[in-house]
Amino acid sequence: MEQLTYRNAVQADLPQIVAIYNSTVASRLVTADTEPVSTESRQHWFDIHTPERRPLWVVENEEKDMVGWISFQSFYGRPAYNATVEISIYLDENFRGKGFGREMLKYAIQHAPSFEVKTLLGFIFAHNTPSLRLFRSLGFEDWGTLPDIAELDGKEVGLKIMGKRVG
């Protein structure tokens, strides 16, 4: 496995972060967006990530290629939930299926307590078997299912809430 480097995202990374995100839209497996999003539409999302509390990490390989990114996002926006975050992991299509997602999720789990995070949540489509398998393999448990909550191309799909206590 290649050595991965994790760093805080900077503004210049946003177009590539969005491109990686958009590369997942057509699969109908990863995101509830049904059309690609613009860089401009993701600016506020980018701005609410902070290196001190809610990181957005760019992950690079030894050649400095962006393998993917990881974000911690506040859950539900109320103070009582400050120790809980939603984790998102997205991989560039050239790096999927090679074990990088596992390494990135392990990194996030390991570093979450340093951000005063005690609970990680993953919101994963019920038909996204690869992501569910990955999260379960690293100790995430099924904490809930929202059946037929999303509609993709005329088909209703469920959403799994995967949770793990880390602190």
C-alpha positions as CSV (number, residue, x, y, z in Angstrom):
1,M,0.0,0.0,0.0
2,E,1.3,3.4,-0.9
3,Q,2.0,5.9,1.8
4,L,-0.8,8.4,2.1
5,T,-0.4,12.0,3.3
6,Y,-3.3,13.9,5.0
7,R,-3.5,17.7,5.0
8,N,-6.1,20.3,5.6
9,A,-7.8,21.4,2.4
10,V,-7.1,24.8,1.1
11,Q,-9.3,26.9,-1.2
12,A,-7.3,25.8,-4.3
13,D,-8.3,22.2,-3.6
14,L,-12.0,22.9,-3.8
15,P,-12.4,22.4,-7.6
16,Q,-10.8,18.9,-7.4
17,I,-12.7,18.0,-4.2
18,V,-15.9,18.9,-6.2
19,A,-14.7,16.9,-9.2
20,I,-14.2,13.8,-7.1
21,Y,-17.6,14.3,-5.5
22,N,-19.2,14.7,-8.9
23,S,-17.6,11.6,-10.2
24,T,-19.9,9.6,-7.9
25,V,-23.2,11.2,-8.9
26,A,-23.9,8.9,-11.9
27,S,-23.4,5.7,-10.0
28,R,-26.5,6.4,-7.8
29,L,-24.6,4.6,-5.1
30,V,-22.9,7.3,-3.0
31,T,-24.7,10.7,-3.0
32,A,-28.3,11.9,-3.1
33,D,-27.4,14.6,-5.6
34,T,-28.8,13.6,-8.9
35,E,-26.8,16.1,-11.0
36,P,-23.2,17.3,-10.6
37,V,-22.8,20.3,-8.3
38,S,-20.8,23.4,-9.0
39,T,-17.7,24.5,-7.1
40,E,-19.6,27.7,-6.2
41,S,-22.4,25.8,-4.7
42,R,-20.0,24.0,-2.4
43,Q,-18.2,27.1,-1.1
44,H,-20.3,27.4,2.1
45,W,-19.8,23.7,2.8
46,F,-16.1,24.2,2.4
47,D,-16.0,27.3,4.6
48,I,-17.8,25.6,7.6
49,H,-14.9,23.1,7.8
50,T,-12.2,24.2,10.2
51,P,-8.9,22.5,11.0
52,E,-9.6,23.0,14.7
53,R,-13.1,21.4,14.9
54,R,-14.5,20.0,11.7
55,P,-11.6,19.1,9.4
56,L,-11.7,18.6,5.6
57,W,-8.7,16.6,4.8
58,V,-7.2,16.1,1.3
59,V,-5.5,12.7,1.0
60,E,-2.5,12.4,-1.4
61,N,-0.3,9.6,-2.5
62,E,3.5,9.7,-2.8
63,E,3.2,11.4,-6.2
64,K,1.0,14.2,-4.7
65,D,-2.1,12.9,-6.6
66,M,-5.3,13.6,-4.7
67,V,-6.5,10.1,-3.8
68,G,-9.6,11.5,-2.1
69,W,-10.9,13.5,0.8
70,I,-12.4,13.1,4.2
71,S,-14.7,15.5,6.0
72,F,-16.2,15.8,9.5
73,Q,-19.5,17.7,9.5
74,S,-21.5,18.7,12.5
75,F,-24.5,16.6,13.2
76,Y,-27.9,18.2,13.5
77,G,-26.5,21.7,14.4
78,R,-27.4,21.7,18.1
79,P,-24.9,22.1,20.9
80,A,-25.8,18.8,22.6
81,Y,-24.5,17.0,19.6
82,N,-21.1,18.7,19.4
83,A,-19.2,15.5,20.1
84,T,-21.0,13.7,17.1
85,V,-20.0,14.2,13.5
86,E,-21.0,12.8,10.1
87,I,-18.0,11.4,8.3
88,S,-17.8,11.5,4.5
89,I,-15.1,9.8,2.5
90,Y,-14.8,10.2,-1.3
91,L,-12.2,8.6,-3.5
92,D,-11.0,9.7,-7.0
93,E,-12.3,7.1,-9.4
94,N,-8.7,6.1,-10.3
95,F,-8.1,5.0,-6.7
96,R,-11.3,3.1,-5.8
97,G,-11.2,-0.5,-4.9
98,K,-7.5,-0.5,-3.8
99,G,-7.8,-0.3,-0.1
100,F,-7.4,3.5,0.2
101,G,-10.9,4.0,1.6
102,R,-10.0,1.6,4.5
103,E,-6.8,3.5,5.3
104,M,-8.6,6.8,5.2
105,L,-11.4,5.6,7.5
106,K,-8.9,4.2,9.9
107,Y,-7.1,7.6,9.9
108,A,-10.4,9.4,10.6
109,I,-11.3,7.0,13.5
110,Q,-7.8,7.4,15.0
111,H,-7.9,11.2,14.9
112,A,-11.5,11.9,15.7
113,P,-10.9,12.1,19.5
114,S,-8.4,15.0,19.0
115,F,-11.4,17.0,17.7
116,E,-13.4,16.2,20.8
117,V,-15.5,13.8,18.7
118,K,-16.9,10.8,20.5
119,T,-19.3,9.5,17.9
120,L,-18.8,9.0,14.1
121,L,-21.9,8.6,11.9
122,G,-22.0,7.4,8.3
123,F,-25.1,7.9,6.3
124,I,-24.9,5.2,3.6
125,F,-27.4,4.1,1.0
126,A,-28.8,0.7,1.9
127,H,-27.8,-0.6,-1.5
128,N,-24.2,0.6,-1.2
129,T,-22.7,-2.8,-0.3
130,P,-19.0,-1.9,-0.6
131,S,-19.3,1.1,1.7
132,L,-21.4,-0.8,4.2
133,R,-18.9,-3.6,4.2
134,L,-16.0,-1.2,4.8
135,F,-17.7,0.6,7.7
136,R,-18.8,-2.6,9.3
137,S,-15.2,-4.1,9.0
138,L,-13.9,-1.2,11.1
139,G,-16.4,-1.6,13.9
140,F,-19.3,0.6,12.7
141,E,-22.7,-0.8,13.7
142,D,-26.1,-0.4,12.1
143,W,-27.8,2.2,14.2
144,G,-30.8,2.7,12.0
145,T,-32.5,2.3,8.7
146,L,-34.6,4.9,7.0
147,P,-36.5,2.8,4.4
148,D,-37.3,4.2,1.0
149,I,-36.3,7.8,2.0
150,A,-34.6,8.7,-1.3
151,E,-35.7,8.5,-4.9
152,L,-33.0,7.8,-7.5
153,D,-34.2,7.5,-11.1
154,G,-37.7,6.6,-10.1
155,K,-36.6,4.0,-7.6
156,E,-37.0,4.4,-3.9
157,V,-33.9,3.5,-1.8
158,G,-33.2,3.3,1.9
159,L,-30.5,4.9,4.0
160,K,-28.4,3.2,6.7
161,I,-27.1,5.1,9.7
162,M,-23.8,3.5,10.7
163,G,-22.3,4.5,14.0
164,K,-19.2,4.1,16.0
165,R,-18.1,5.4,19.4
166,V,-14.5,6.6,19.3
167,G,-14.1,8.5,22.5
